[in-house]
Amino acid sequence: MNVKYLAKFGGSALGAVGAARSLGKARREGDKLRMVDAVLSILSVAITIAIVVREIRESQEENKPLVELKGDE
């Protein structure tokens, strides 16, 4: 898989973990503003993943390889 996609997935995964923790903490404390912030962060992660999946599908439809190996030319 292309490094660009891996970086986006990795960043999204870290963002999702942080947002889930924030949501749990906000729920325990009853802080509605932080809950809204955490929910918006989770939605942002979901949208980023959807965009990456779409980019991968488009590259497959165009018959572009997902793994680009650089060789001696």
C-alpha positions in Angstrom: 0.0 0.0 0.0 1.2 3.5 -0.7 3.0 5.3 2.1 0.6 8.2 1.8 -2.4 5.9 2.6 -0.6 4.3 5.5 0.2 7.7 7.0 -3.4 8.8 6.7 -4.7 5.6 8.3 -2.1 5.8 11.1 -3.0 9.4 11.8 -6.6 8.7 11.8 -6.2 5.7 14.2 -4.3 7.9 16.6 -6.9 10.6 16.3 -9.7 8.1 16.9 -8.0 6.8 20.1 -7.6 10.3 21.4 -11.2 11.3 20.6 -12.6 8.2 22.2 -10.7 8.9 25.4 -11.8 12.5 25.4 -15.4 11.4 24.9 -15.2 9.0 27.8 -13.7 11.6 30.1 -16.3 14.2 29.0 -19.1 11.8 29.7 -17.7 11.0 33.2 -17.4 14.7 34.0 -20.7 15.6 32.3 -19.0 18.3 30.2 -21.3 18.7 27.2 -19.0 21.1 25.3 -16.1 18.6 25.4 -18.5 15.8 24.4 -19.4 17.8 21.3 -15.7 18.4 20.6 -15.0 14.7 20.9 -17.9 13.7 18.7 -16.8 16.1 16.0 -13.3 14.7 16.2 -14.7 11.2 15.7 -16.7 12.3 12.7 -13.6 14.0 11.3 -11.7 10.7 11.6 -14.6 8.8 9.9 -14.6 11.2 7.0 -10.8 11.0 6.6 -11.1 7.2 6.4 -13.9 7.4 3.9 -11.8 9.7 1.7 -8.8 7.3 1.8 -11.0 4.3 1.0 -12.4 6.3 -2.0 -8.9 7.2 -3.2 -7.9 3.5 -3.0 -10.9 2.4 -5.0 -10.3 5.1 -7.6 -6.7 4.0 -8.0 -7.8 0.4 -8.4 -10.3 1.4 -11.0 -7.6 3.2 -13.0 -5.4 0.1 -12.7 -2.7 2.0 -10.8 -0.7 -0.2 -8.5 -1.2 0.5 -4.8 2.4 -0.5 -4.2 4.9 1.5 -6.1 8.3 -0.2 -6.2 11.2 1.9 -7.4 13.8 0.0 -9.3 17.0 0.7 -11.2 16.0 2.2 -14.6 
